Amino acid sequence: MRIFGDDYPTPDGTCIRDYIHVDDLATAHLLALDATEAGRHEIYNLGNGISNSNKEILATVAEVTGRQLDIRITGRRHHTESETQRAEPVPSIPRSWAHILAIARPTGCPPGDDCASKAKHPEWFLI
């Protein structure tokens, strides 16, 4: 398993993301479908509003499964060819998370548990 970069300006040097559990993602999609109105188009960010670093997620996976993961730190991920042809370079984003209020209002979709706590359920893994 590779982590692309550990030199980001974050506490452990890896990217921080708003990981979402597949169960929460499926629930949000179903609630969004139920809340649709004819002629109206909405775009929602899905997440749980809680961020975890790549190292935090992988440490939780190792703890829960009792397995030592083969993790290799490599350089930051290279941009796609179309991105490298731009006049300005595309910066790496060290932290990101979803703004979840837009979907919560019309659907009643609550934020899910953070992915690190969901990862504490061994049945989540097929390792």
C-alpha positions as CSV (number, residue, x, y, z in Angstrom):
1,M,0.0,0.0,0.0
2,R,1.4,3.4,-0.9
3,I,1.0,6.8,0.7
4,F,1.7,9.5,-1.8
5,G,3.8,12.0,0.2
6,D,4.5,12.6,3.9
7,D,5.8,16.2,3.5
8,Y,2.5,18.0,3.7
9,P,1.9,20.8,6.3
10,T,-0.2,18.5,8.5
11,P,0.5,17.0,11.9
12,D,1.8,13.7,10.5
13,G,2.8,14.9,7.1
14,T,0.1,13.0,5.1
15,C,-3.0,14.4,3.4
16,I,-6.1,14.8,5.5
17,R,-9.4,13.9,4.0
18,D,-13.1,13.6,4.9
19,Y,-13.4,9.8,4.4
20,I,-17.0,8.5,4.3
21,H,-18.1,5.0,5.0
22,V,-19.8,3.2,2.1
23,D,-23.0,2.6,4.3
24,D,-23.2,6.4,5.0
25,L,-22.6,7.1,1.3
26,A,-25.4,4.8,0.2
27,T,-27.8,6.2,2.8
28,A,-27.1,9.8,1.6
29,H,-27.8,8.8,-2.0
30,L,-31.1,7.2,-1.1
31,L,-32.2,10.2,1.0
32,A,-31.2,12.6,-1.8
33,L,-33.3,10.6,-4.3
34,D,-36.3,10.8,-2.0
35,A,-35.8,14.6,-1.7
36,T,-35.7,15.3,-5.4
37,E,-38.2,17.6,-7.0
38,A,-39.2,17.8,-10.7
39,G,-37.2,20.4,-12.5
40,R,-34.8,21.0,-9.7
41,H,-31.1,20.0,-9.8
42,E,-28.9,20.0,-6.7
43,I,-25.3,19.1,-6.2
44,Y,-24.2,17.9,-2.8
45,N,-20.9,17.2,-1.1
46,L,-21.0,14.0,0.8
47,G,-18.8,13.3,3.8
48,N,-19.1,13.4,7.6
49,G,-17.5,16.7,8.3
50,I,-14.6,15.0,10.2
51,S,-11.1,14.6,8.7
52,N,-8.6,11.9,9.2
53,S,-5.1,11.6,7.8
54,N,-4.0,8.8,5.6
55,K,-1.7,7.5,8.4
56,E,-4.6,7.6,10.9
57,I,-6.9,5.5,8.8
58,L,-4.2,2.9,8.0
59,A,-3.1,2.7,11.7
60,T,-6.8,2.0,12.6
61,V,-7.0,-0.7,9.9
62,A,-3.8,-2.3,11.3
63,E,-5.1,-2.1,14.9
64,V,-8.5,-3.6,14.1
65,T,-7.3,-6.4,11.8
66,G,-4.3,-7.2,13.9
67,R,-2.2,-7.2,10.8
68,Q,0.9,-5.2,10.0
69,L,0.3,-3.4,6.8
70,D,3.0,-3.1,4.1
71,I,2.9,0.7,3.8
72,R,5.4,2.5,1.5
73,I,5.8,6.3,1.5
74,T,6.4,7.6,-2.0
75,G,6.6,11.0,-3.5
76,R,3.5,13.1,-4.0
77,R,1.2,11.9,-6.7
78,H,1.9,13.3,-10.1
79,H,-0.9,15.3,-11.8
80,T,-2.6,13.9,-14.9
81,E,-1.4,14.9,-18.3
82,S,-4.2,17.4,-18.8
83,E,-3.4,19.1,-15.5
84,T,0.3,19.4,-16.4
85,Q,-0.5,21.2,-19.6
86,R,-2.1,24.1,-17.8
87,A,-0.2,27.4,-17.6
88,E,-0.3,27.4,-13.8
89,P,0.7,24.3,-11.9
90,V,-2.1,22.6,-9.9
91,P,-1.2,22.7,-6.2
92,S,-1.5,19.6,-3.9
93,I,-4.2,20.0,-1.4
94,P,-3.1,18.9,2.1
95,R,-6.5,19.1,3.8
96,S,-10.0,18.8,2.6
97,W,-13.4,17.9,4.0
98,A,-17.0,18.2,2.9
99,H,-19.4,21.0,3.8
100,I,-22.4,18.8,4.6
101,L,-25.1,21.3,5.6
102,A,-26.4,21.6,2.0
103,I,-27.5,17.9,2.0
104,A,-28.6,17.8,5.6
105,R,-31.3,20.5,5.2
106,P,-33.5,19.0,2.4
107,T,-32.9,15.4,3.1
108,G,-32.5,15.2,6.9
109,C,-29.3,13.2,6.1
110,P,-27.2,13.3,9.3
111,P,-23.5,13.2,9.1
112,G,-22.1,9.7,9.6
113,D,-19.5,8.5,12.0
114,D,-16.0,9.4,11.2
115,C,-14.3,6.7,9.1
116,A,-11.7,5.9,11.7
117,S,-14.4,4.9,14.2
118,K,-16.3,2.9,11.5
119,A,-13.0,1.2,10.8
120,K,-13.1,-0.2,14.3
121,H,-15.6,-2.8,13.1
122,P,-13.6,-5.8,11.7
123,E,-16.5,-6.8,9.4
124,W,-15.7,-3.7,7.4
125,F,-12.5,-5.2,6.0
126,L,-12.1,-8.0,3.5
127,I,-8.3,-8.3,4.0
